[in-house]
Amino acid sequence: MNVLVLNGPNLGRLGKREPDKYGRATYADLVDLCERTAAELGIGAEVRQTDHEGEMVGWLHEAADEQRPVVLNAAAWTHYSVAVRDACAQLRAPLVEVHLSNVHRREEFRGHSYLSDIATGVLAGFGVFGYAMSLRWLAEQQS
Ligand code: DQA
């Protein structure tokens, strides 16, 4: 199993970006955590981040064509992108929607996701550990 861990806009600035909401772990720490967790679990994980919606849609097409599971933090696109939703709808392996913050206790607009009803599962509010939990759950599915 080779999971794609995809991150949307502004997540490359983790650590510097509103640490009260998103925590102090940097994007490099997030990549490291995912790679270490995947290695422990004996699975592959490739972590990517983009601020460009078209690039994200292309990566989701790649995951669909290769039947790869996806852990996705679509960041702000979660709340408005029909293009990201439509790309996610093409996936043929599990999709885990993840958010660092608990989007349900923030502004009202963050409570709506274009992805949750097509995701296999959703994790929000556990900071970077949400990614590790997602990988752990995915690894369980193949054993
Ligand atoms: C986020 C929550 C989104 O509302 C926000 O736009 C983000 C990050 C999170 O991980 O908590 O950029 O997806």
Backbone and ligand atoms as CSV (ligand in chain L), in Angstrom:
chain,resi,resn,atom,element,x,y,z
A,1,MET,N,N,0.848,-1.202,0.000
A,1,MET,CA,C,0.000,0.000,0.000
A,1,MET,C,C,0.881,1.249,0.000
A,2,ASN,N,N,0.563,2.152,-0.905
A,2,ASN,CA,C,1.345,3.384,-0.983
A,2,ASN,C,C,0.379,4.579,-0.934
A,3,VAL,N,N,0.258,5.159,0.246
A,3,VAL,CA,C,-0.742,6.204,0.496
A,3,VAL,C,C,-0.247,7.561,0.001
A,4,LEU,N,N,-1.157,8.311,-0.609
A,4,LEU,CA,C,-0.840,9.709,-0.936
A,4,LEU,C,C,-1.412,10.586,0.173
A,5,VAL,N,N,-0.560,11.369,0.803
A,5,VAL,CA,C,-0.984,12.285,1.867
A,5,VAL,C,C,-0.927,13.687,1.272
A,6,LEU,N,N,-2.091,14.233,0.958
A,6,LEU,CA,C,-2.151,15.472,0.179
A,6,LEU,C,C,-2.616,16.648,1.027
A,7,ASN,N,N,-1.914,17.749,0.906
A,7,ASN,CA,C,-2.192,18.941,1.704
A,7,ASN,C,C,-2.424,20.140,0.818
A,8,GLY,N,N,-3.475,20.890,1.135
A,8,GLY,CA,C,-3.854,22.053,0.340
A,8,GLY,C,C,-3.232,23.354,0.822
A,9,PRO,N,N,-3.848,24.463,0.437
A,9,PRO,CA,C,-3.238,25.778,0.567
A,9,PRO,C,C,-2.927,26.200,2.003
A,10,ASN,N,N,-1.785,26.831,2.136
A,10,ASN,CA,C,-1.274,27.421,3.389
A,10,ASN,C,C,-0.692,26.387,4.354
A,11,LEU,N,N,-0.848,25.107,4.052
A,11,LEU,CA,C,-0.344,24.096,4.993
A,11,LEU,C,C,1.181,23.972,4.947
A,12,GLY,N,N,1.797,24.497,3.902
A,12,GLY,CA,C,3.263,24.533,3.861
A,12,GLY,C,C,3.823,25.475,4.914
A,13,ARG,N,N,2.961,26.332,5.461
A,13,ARG,CA,C,3.395,27.321,6.464
A,13,ARG,C,C,3.100,26.876,7.897
A,14,LEU,N,N,2.790,25.598,8.041
A,14,LEU,CA,C,2.536,25.074,9.398
A,14,LEU,C,C,3.689,25.423,10.327
A,15,GLY,N,N,3.338,25.702,11.579
A,15,GLY,CA,C,4.367,26.078,12.543
A,15,GLY,C,C,4.443,27.592,12.655
A,16,LYS,N,N,4.448,28.264,11.478
A,16,LYS,CA,C,4.482,29.736,11.456
A,16,LYS,C,C,3.062,30.289,11.421
A,17,ARG,N,N,2.137,29.455,10.928
A,17,ARG,CA,C,0.789,29.919,10.617
A,17,ARG,C,C,-0.154,29.715,11.809
A,18,GLU,N,N,-0.679,30.813,12.388
A,18,GLU,CA,C,-1.675,30.744,13.465
A,18,GLU,C,C,-1.463,29.515,14.372
A,19,PRO,N,N,-0.331,29.454,15.084
A,19,PRO,CA,C,-0.038,28.252,15.881
A,19,PRO,C,C,-1.080,27.961,16.958
A,20,ASP,N,N,-1.823,28.986,17.393
A,20,ASP,CA,C,-2.884,28.749,18.375
A,20,ASP,C,C,-3.974,27.844,17.795
A,21,LYS,N,N,-4.130,27.882,16.477
A,21,LYS,CA,C,-5.176,27.054,15.841
A,21,LYS,C,C,-4.602,25.765,15.260
A,22,TYR,N,N,-3.384,25.846,14.709
A,22,TYR,CA,C,-2.858,24.706,13.956
A,22,TYR,C,C,-1.668,24.009,14.618
A,23,GLY,N,N,-1.228,24.548,15.761
A,23,GLY,CA,C,-0.136,23.910,16.495
A,23,GLY,C,C,1.236,24.401,16.067
A,24,ARG,N,N,2.247,23.906,16.778
A,24,ARG,CA,C,3.620,24.386,16.555
A,24,ARG,C,C,4.425,23.486,15.629
A,25,ALA,N,N,3.907,22.317,15.341
A,25,ALA,CA,C,4.630,21.416,14.425
A,25,ALA,C,C,4.727,22.088,13.058
A,26,THR,N,N,5.896,21.986,12.440
A,26,THR,CA,C,6.103,22.576,11.114
A,26,THR,C,C,5.674,21.570,10.042
A,27,TYR,N,N,5.636,22.049,8.799
A,27,TYR,CA,C,5.292,21.136,7.704
A,27,TYR,C,C,6.338,20.017,7.613
A,28,ALA,N,N,7.611,20.382,7.848
A,28,ALA,CA,C,8.674,19.355,7.826
A,28,ALA,C,C,8.421,18.310,8.916
A,29,ASP,N,N,7.944,18.761,10.084
A,29,ASP,CA,C,7.616,17.813,11.170
A,29,ASP,C,C,6.478,16.880,10.736
A,30,LEU,N,N,5.502,17.454,10.032
A,30,LEU,CA,C,4.354,16.654,9.569
A,30,LEU,C,C,4.822,15.571,8.584
A,31,VAL,N,N,5.683,15.980,7.656
A,31,VAL,CA,C,6.207,15.015,6.668
A,31,VAL,C,C,6.955,13.915,7.403
A,32,ASP,N,N,7.781,14.310,8.366
A,32,ASP,CA,C,8.582,13.354,9.125
A,32,ASP,C,C,7.686,12.374,9.893
A,33,LEU,N,N,6.653,12.907,10.557
A,33,LEU,CA,C,5.721,12.057,11.321
A,33,LEU,C,C,5.050,11.028,10.394
A,34,CYS,N,N,4.588,11.489,9.234
A,34,CYS,CA,C,3.907,10.572,8.307
A,34,CYS,C,C,4.877,9.508,7.814
A,35,GLU,N,N,6.085,9.921,7.471
A,35,GLU,CA,C,7.052,8.941,6.935
A,35,GLU,C,C,7.454,7.934,8.006
A,36,ARG,N,N,7.660,8.428,9.234
A,36,ARG,CA,C,8.039,7.514,10.326
A,36,ARG,C,C,6.902,6.546,10.647
A,37,THR,N,N,5.674,7.073,10.704
A,37,THR,CA,C,4.508,6.228,11.013
A,37,THR,C,C,4.333,5.165,9.938
A,38,ALA,N,N,4.439,5.578,8.685
A,38,ALA,CA,C,4.271,4.625,7.579
A,38,ALA,C,C,5.347,3.544,7.655
A,39,ALA,N,N,6.579,3.938,7.946
A,39,ALA,CA,C,7.674,2.958,8.029
A,39,ALA,C,C,7.380,1.948,9.139
A,40,GLU,N,N,6.927,2.461,10.306
A,40,GLU,CA,C,6.570,1.571,11.434
A,40,GLU,C,C,5.484,0.575,11.029
A,41,LEU,N,N,4.531,1.059,10.225
A,41,LEU,CA,C,3.379,0.236,9.839
A,41,LEU,C,C,3.685,-0.671,8.653
A,42,GLY,N,N,4.840,-0.451,8.047
A,42,GLY,CA,C,5.219,-1.258,6.893
A,42,GLY,C,C,4.440,-0.905,5.632
A,43,ILE,N,N,4.029,0.359,5.535
A,43,ILE,CA,C,3.340,0.818,4.314
A,43,ILE,C,C,4.130,2.005,3.733
A,44,GLY,N,N,3.797,2.403,2.523
A,44,GLY,CA,C,4.427,3.580,1.931
A,44,GLY,C,C,3.528,4.797,2.127
A,45,ALA,N,N,4.134,5.966,2.260
A,45,ALA,CA,C,3.355,7.211,2.313
A,45,ALA,C,C,4.167,8.303,1.635
A,46,GLU,N,N,3.511,8.982,0.710
A,46,GLU,CA,C,4.167,10.075,-0.005
A,46,GLU,C,C,3.399,11.346,0.346
A,47,VAL,N,N,4.094,12.309,0.929
A,47,VAL,CA,C,3.433,13.522,1.430
A,47,VAL,C,C,3.696,14.684,0.474
A,48,ARG,N,N,2.631,15.359,0.070
A,48,ARG,CA,C,2.769,16.498,-0.848
A,48,ARG,C,C,1.919,17.673,-0.362
A,49,GLN,N,N,2.313,18.869,-0.773
A,49,GLN,CA,C,1.531,20.067,-0.439
A,49,GLN,C,C,1.514,20.996,-1.652
A,50,THR,N,N,0.380,21.629,-1.886
A,50,THR,CA,C,0.299,22.625,-2.964
A,50,THR,C,C,-0.652,23.752,-2.594
A,51,ASP,N,N,-0.353,24.925,-3.143
A,51,ASP,CA,C,-1.272,26.061,-3.006
A,51,ASP,C,C,-2.101,26.231,-4.280
A,52,HIS,N,N,-1.948,25.284,-5.233
A,52,HIS,CA,C,-2.604,25.420,-6.540
A,52,HIS,C,C,-3.652,24.323,-6.742
A,53,GLU,N,N,-4.875,24.752,-6.925
A,53,GLU,CA,C,-5.999,23.807,-6.987
A,53,GLU,C,C,-5.846,22.799,-8.138
A,54,GLY,N,N,-5.386,23.265,-9.300
A,54,GLY,CA,C,-5.236,22.374,-10.453
A,54,GLY,C,C,-4.219,21.275,-10.179
A,55,GLU,N,N,-3.165,21.631,-9.454
A,55,GLU,CA,C,-2.149,20.628,-9.116
A,55,GLU,C,C,-2.759,19.566,-8.196
A,56,MET,N,N,-3.557,20.014,-7.240
A,56,MET,CA,C,-4.227,19.062,-6.328
A,56,MET,C,C,-5.157,18.141,-7.121
A,57,VAL,N,N,-5.925,18.713,-8.042
A,57,VAL,CA,C,-6.847,17.895,-8.851
A,57,VAL,C,C,-6.046,16.850,-9.633
A,58,GLY,N,N,-4.904,17.236,-10.178
A,58,GLY,CA,C,-4.040,16.298,-10.913
A,58,GLY,C,C,-3.553,15.166,-10.015
A,59,TRP,N,N,-3.174,15.480,-8.785
A,59,TRP,CA,C,-2.707,14.437,-7.860
A,59,TRP,C,C,-3.848,13.478,-7.513
A,60,LEU,N,N,-5.049,14.012,-7.399
A,60,LEU,CA,C,-6.205,13.147,-7.096
A,60,LEU,C,C,-6.510,12.232,-8.288
A,61,HIS,N,N,-6.343,12.746,-9.505
A,61,HIS,CA,C,-6.511,11.891,-10.690
A,61,HIS,C,C,-5.490,10.757,-10.667
A,62,GLU,N,N,-4.259,11.115,-10.287
A,62,GLU,CA,C,-3.180,10.107,-10.194
A,62,GLU,C,C,-3.583,9.021,-9.190
A,63,ALA,N,N,-4.086,9.440,-8.032
A,63,ALA,CA,C,-4.505,8.477,-6.996
A,63,ALA,C,C,-5.650,7.612,-7.514
A,64,ALA,N,N,-6.576,8.211,-8.269
A,64,ALA,CA,C,-7.704,7.440,-8.826
A,64,ALA,C,C,-7.183,6.405,-9.813
A,65,ASP,N,N,-6.309,6.831,-10.712
A,65,ASP,CA,C,-5.793,5.908,-11.746
A,65,ASP,C,C,-4.974,4.779,-11.141
A,66,GLU,N,N,-4.248,5.093,-10.069
A,66,GLU,CA,C,-3.365,4.076,-9.456
A,66,GLU,C,C,-4.031,3.346,-8.286
A,67,GLN,N,N,-5.322,3.654,-8.058
A,67,GLN,CA,C,-6.091,3.046,-6.945
A,67,GLN,C,C,-5.362,3.181,-5.619
A,68,ARG,N,N,-4.815,4.363,-5.365
A,68,ARG,CA,C,-4.092,4.584,-4.108
A,68,ARG,C,C,-5.010,5.217,-3.078
A,69,PRO,N,N,-4.891,4.808,-1.792
A,69,PRO,CA,C,-5.633,5.479,-0.734
A,69,PRO,C,C,-5.095,6.906,-0.558
A,70,VAL,N,N,-5.982,7.798,-0.117
A,70,VAL,CA,C,-5.597,9.203,0.053
A,70,VAL,C,C,-5.965,9.682,1.453
A,71,VAL,N,N,-5.002,10.352,2.084
A,71,VAL,CA,C,-5.282,11.141,3.293
A,71,VAL,C,C,-5.231,12.583,2.816
A,72,LEU,N,N,-6.333,13.290,2.955
A,72,LEU,CA,C,-6.435,14.623,2.348
A,72,LEU,C,C,-6.795,15.688,3.367
A,73,ASN,N,N,-5.906,16.682,3.498
A,73,ASN,CA,C,-6.295,17.916,4.175
A,73,ASN,C,C,-6.408,18.954,3.070
A,74,ALA,N,N,-7.633,19.180,2.609
A,74,ALA,CA,C,-7.859,20.104,1.496
A,74,ALA,C,C,-7.870,21.557,1.972
A,75,ALA,N,N,-7.666,21.763,3.281
A,75,ALA,CA,C,-7.607,23.116,3.855
A,75,ALA,C,C,-8.827,23.928,3.391
A,76,ALA,N,N,-8.616,25.167,2.957
A,76,ALA,CA,C,-9.758,26.026,2.611
A,76,ALA,C,C,-10.615,25.446,1.481
A,77,TRP,N,N,-10.013,24.663,0.575
A,77,TRP,CA,C,-10.808,24.077,-0.537
A,77,TRP,C,C,-11.926,23.188,-0.022
A,78,THR,N,N,-11.718,22.614,1.164
A,78,THR,CA,C,-12.745,21.775,1.785
A,78,THR,C,C,-14.103,22.465,1.748
A,79,HIS,N,N,-14.081,23.774,1.968
A,79,HIS,CA,C,-15.320,24.504,2.219
A,79,HIS,C,C,-15.972,25.087,0.967
A,80,TYR,N,N,-15.266,24.999,-0.189
A,80,TYR,CA,C,-15.899,25.589,-1.383
A,80,TYR,C,C,-15.569,24.935,-2.715
A,81,SER,N,N,-14.625,23.979,-2.757
A,81,SER,CA,C,-14.185,23.519,-4.083
A,81,SER,C,C,-14.953,22.305,-4.608
A,82,VAL,N,N,-15.817,22.565,-5.575
A,82,VAL,CA,C,-16.530,21.477,-6.240
A,82,VAL,C,C,-15.543,20.691,-7.107
A,83,ALA,N,N,-14.501,21.353,-7.611
A,83,ALA,CA,C,-13.496,20.662,-8.439
A,83,ALA,C,C,-12.747,19.606,-7.614
A,84,VAL,N,N,-12.362,19.946,-6.388
A,84,VAL,CA,C,-11.671,18.973,-5.525
A,84,VAL,C,C,-12.641,17.853,-5.153
A,85,ARG,N,N,-13.886,18.201,-4.848
A,85,ARG,CA,C,-14.889,17.168,-4.552
A,85,ARG,C,C,-15.043,16.193,-5.731
A,86,ASP,N,N,-15.197,16.757,-6.945
A,86,ASP,CA,C,-15.410,15.906,-8.119
A,86,ASP,C,C,-14.207,14.998,-8.375
A,87,ALA,N,N,-13.012,15.491,-8.094
A,87,ALA,CA,C,-11.811,14.656,-8.251
A,87,ALA,C,C,-11.809,13.558,-7.184
A,88,CYS,N,N,-12.202,13.899,-5.961
A,88,CYS,CA,C,-12.255,12.895,-4.877
A,88,CYS,C,C,-13.292,11.819,-5.185
A,89,ALA,N,N,-14.374,12.204,-5.835
A,89,ALA,CA,C,-15.445,11.244,-6.139
A,89,ALA,C,C,-14.959,10.148,-7.087
A,90,GLN,N,N,-13.844,10.390,-7.777
A,90,GLN,CA,C,-13.318,9.383,-8.716
A,90,GLN,C,C,-12.412,8.356,-8.046
A,91,LEU,N,N,-12.044,8.605,-6.774
A,91,LEU,CA,C,-11.108,7.694,-6.086
A,91,LEU,C,C,-11.734,6.317,-5.939
A,92,ARG,N,N,-10.898,5.294,-6.022
A,92,ARG,CA,C,-11.402,3.917,-5.908
A,92,ARG,C,C,-10.871,3.207,-4.672
A,93,ALA,N,N,-9.995,3.864,-3.930
A,93,ALA,CA,C,-9.486,3.341,-2.655
A,93,ALA,C,C,-9.970,4.324,-1.560
A,94,PRO,N,N,-9.819,3.969,-0.266
A,94,PRO,CA,C,-10.350,4.840,0.788
A,94,PRO,C,C,-9.794,6.267,0.751
A,95,LEU,N,N,-10.665,7.185,1.163
A,95,LEU,CA,C,-10.296,8.600,1.298
A,95,LEU,C,C,-10.532,9.000,2.750
A,96,VAL,N,N,-9.477,9.472,3.421
A,96,VAL,CA,C,-9.631,9.999,4.784
A,96,VAL,C,C,-9.476,11.517,4.716
A,97,GLU,N,N,-10.512,12.221,5.151
A,97,GLU,CA,C,-10.464,13.684,5.235
A,97,GLU,C,C,-9.908,14.039,6.601
A,98,VAL,N,N,-8.870,14.849,6.628
A,98,VAL,CA,C,-8.255,15.197,7.899
A,98,VAL,C,C,-8.122,16.718,8.031
A,99,HIS,N,N,-8.340,17.187,9.256
A,99,HIS,CA,C,-8.116,18.604,9.578
A,99,HIS,C,C,-7.369,18.685,10.892
A,100,LEU,N,N,-6.402,19.565,10.956
A,100,LEU,CA,C,-5.633,19.751,12.195
A,100,LEU,C,C,-6.527,20.271,13.309
A,101,SER,N,N,-7.316,21.275,12.970
A,101,SER,CA,C,-8.185,21.905,13.967
A,101,SER,C,C,-9.565,21.252,13.934
A,102,ASN,N,N,-10.309,21.436,15.033
A,102,ASN,CA,C,-11.695,20.962,15.041
A,102,ASN,C,C,-12.544,22.020,14.333
A,103,VAL,N,N,-12.784,21.778,13.054
A,103,VAL,CA,C,-13.484,22.763,12.219
A,103,VAL,C,C,-14.902,23.055,12.725
A,104,HIS,N,N,-15.449,22.154,13.554
A,104,HIS,CA,C,-16.824,22.334,14.040
A,104,HIS,C,C,-16.923,23.288,15.224
A,105,ARG,N,N,-15.782,23.635,15.799
A,105,ARG,CA,C,-15.875,24.638,16.869
A,105,ARG,C,C,-15.250,25.964,16.455
A,106,ARG,N,N,-15.221,26.208,15.153
A,106,ARG,CA,C,-14.661,27.463,14.634
A,106,ARG,C,C,-15.759,28.244,13.909
A,107,GLU,N,N,-15.390,29.069,12.939
A,107,GLU,CA,C,-16.405,29.850,12.229
A,107,GLU,C,C,-17.400,28.890,11.558
A,108,GLU,N,N,-18.636,29.368,11.399
A,108,GLU,CA,C,-19.690,28.510,10.856
A,108,GLU,C,C,-19.331,27.943,9.473
A,109,PHE,N,N,-18.680,28.777,8.631
A,109,PHE,CA,C,-18.408,28.306,7.257
A,109,PHE,C,C,-17.472,27.104,7.232
A,110,ARG,N,N,-16.677,26.927,8.299
A,110,ARG,CA,C,-15.756,25.781,8.334
A,110,ARG,C,C,-16.473,24.485,8.710
A,111,GLY,N,N,-17.685,24.603,9.184
A,111,GLY,CA,C,-18.457,23.425,9.577
A,111,GLY,C,C,-18.998,22.667,8.383
A,112,HIS,N,N,-18.986,23.303,7.204
A,112,HIS,CA,C,-19.461,22.594,6.012
A,112,HIS,C,C,-18.287,22.133,5.169
A,113,SER,N,N,-18.329,20.857,4.777
A,113,SER,CA,C,-17.281,20.289,3.934
A,113,SER,C,C,-17.898,19.729,2.662
A,114,TYR,N,N,-17.259,20.018,1.539
A,114,TYR,CA,C,-17.680,19.430,0.267
A,114,TYR,C,C,-17.185,17.992,0.114
A,115,LEU,N,N,-16.432,17.524,1.112
A,115,LEU,CA,C,-15.790,16.213,0.995
A,115,LEU,C,C,-16.352,15.155,1.930
A,116,SER,N,N,-16.871,15.567,3.095
A,116,SER,CA,C,-17.188,14.594,4.148
A,116,SER,C,C,-18.155,13.505,3.705
A,117,ASP,N,N,-19.149,13.857,2.886
A,117,ASP,CA,C,-20.143,12.838,2.520
A,117,ASP,C,C,-19.628,11.856,1.470
A,118,ILE,N,N,-18.461,12.138,0.880
A,118,ILE,CA,C,-17.882,11.152,-0.041
A,118,ILE,C,C,-16.595,10.547,0.530
A,119,ALA,N,N,-16.174,11.031,1.714
A,119,ALA,CA,C,-14.974,10.474,2.358
A,119,ALA,C,C,-15.332,9.170,3.059
A,120,THR,N,N,-14.333,8.294,3.229
A,120,THR,CA,C,-14.549,7.061,3.987
A,120,THR,C,C,-14.664,7.413,5.466
A,121,GLY,N,N,-13.853,8.353,5.926
A,121,GLY,CA,C,-13.885,8.797,7.311
A,121,GLY,C,C,-13.310,10.196,7.427
A,122,VAL,N,N,-13.581,10.831,8.574
A,122,VAL,CA,C,-13.157,12.218,8.790
A,122,VAL,C,C,-12.525,12.337,10.167
A,123,LEU,N,N,-11.372,13.008,10.241
A,123,LEU,CA,C,-10.722,13.266,11.529
A,123,LEU,C,C,-10.437,14.756,11.625
A,124,ALA,N,N,-10.834,15.375,12.727
A,124,ALA,CA,C,-10.594,16.809,12.888
A,124,ALA,C,C,-10.315,17.122,14.348
A,125,GLY,N,N,-9.310,17.937,14.584
A,125,GLY,CA,C,-9.059,18.422,15.941
A,125,GLY,C,C,-7.911,17.745,16.663
A,126,PHE,N,N,-7.231,16.810,15.995
A,126,PHE,CA,C,-6.144,16.078,16.653
A,126,PHE,C,C,-4.764,16.544,16.206
A,127,GLY,N,N,-4.699,17.713,15.567
A,127,GLY,CA,C,-3.412,18.226,15.109
A,127,GLY,C,C,-2.756,17.240,14.144
A,128,VAL,N,N,-1.425,17.221,14.151
A,128,VAL,CA,C,-0.725,16.346,13.196
A,128,VAL,C,C,-0.973,14.867,13.486
A,129,PHE,N,N,-1.399,14.536,14.719
A,129,PHE,CA,C,-1.649,13.122,15.040
A,129,PHE,C,C,-2.817,12.551,14.238
A,130,GLY,N,N,-3.692,13.414,13.751
A,130,GLY,CA,C,-4.784,12.953,12.891
A,130,GLY,C,C,-4.239,12.237,11.653
A,131,TYR,N,N,-3.099,12.695,11.159
A,131,TYR,CA,C,-2.496,12.051,9.985
A,131,TYR,C,C,-1.979,10.661,10.369
A,132,ALA,N,N,-1.334,10.590,11.537
A,132,ALA,CA,C,-0.792,9.296,11.986
A,132,ALA,C,C,-1.936,8.306,12.210
A,133,MET,N,N,-3.034,8.787,12.804
A,133,MET,CA,C,-4.202,7.919,13.042
A,133,MET,C,C,-4.780,7.435,11.721
A,134,SER,N,N,-4.831,8.324,10.738
A,134,SER,CA,C,-5.367,7.949,9.421
A,134,SER,C,C,-4.521,6.846,8.800
A,135,LEU,N,N,-3.204,6.989,8.884
A,135,LEU,CA,C,-2.309,5.977,8.301
A,135,LEU,C,C,-2.473,4.645,9.023
A,136,ARG,N,N,-2.632,4.729,10.344
A,136,ARG,CA,C,-2.801,3.514,11.146
A,136,ARG,C,C,-4.086,2.782,10.721
A,137,TRP,N,N,-5.157,3.539,10.560
A,137,TRP,CA,C,-6.434,2.934,10.139
A,137,TRP,C,C,-6.293,2.304,8.750
A,138,LEU,N,N,-5.636,3.016,7.838
A,138,LEU,CA,C,-5.458,2.477,6.478
A,138,LEU,C,C,-4.651,1.182,6.513
A,139,ALA,N,N,-3.608,1.155,7.335
A,139,ALA,CA,C,-2.771,-0.055,7.433
A,139,ALA,C,C,-3.598,-1.233,7.945
A,140,GLU,N,N,-4.513,-0.950,8.889
A,140,GLU,CA,C,-5.398,-2.003,9.432
A,140,GLU,C,C,-6.256,-2.626,8.339
A,141,GLN,N,N,-6.656,-1.818,7.374
A,141,GLN,CA,C,-7.578,-2.297,6.337
A,141,GLN,C,C,-6.975,-3.375,5.467
A,142,GLN,N,N,-5.661,-3.356,5.342
A,142,GLN,CA,C,-5.049,-4.355,4.441
A,142,GLN,C,C,-4.666,-5.633,5.178
A,143,SER,N,N,-4.717,-5.611,6.556
A,143,SER,CA,C,-4.291,-6.826,7.275
A,143,SER,C,C,-5.496,-7.688,7.656
L,1,DQA,C1,C,-7.839,23.149,8.075
L,1,DQA,C2,C,-9.141,23.854,8.433
L,1,DQA,C3,C,-9.595,24.739,7.291
L,1,DQA,O1,O,-10.807,25.399,7.646
L,1,DQA,C4,C,-8.561,25.787,6.977
L,1,DQA,O2,O,-8.947,26.548,5.854
L,1,DQA,C5,C,-7.196,25.228,6.797
L,1,DQA,C6,C,-6.760,24.116,7.629
L,1,DQA,C7,C,-7.274,22.343,9.274
L,1,DQA,O3,O,-6.384,21.531,9.040
L,1,DQA,O4,O,-7.692,22.556,10.422
L,1,DQA,O5,O,-6.397,25.749,6.028
L,1,DQA,O6,O,-8.105,22.212,7.027
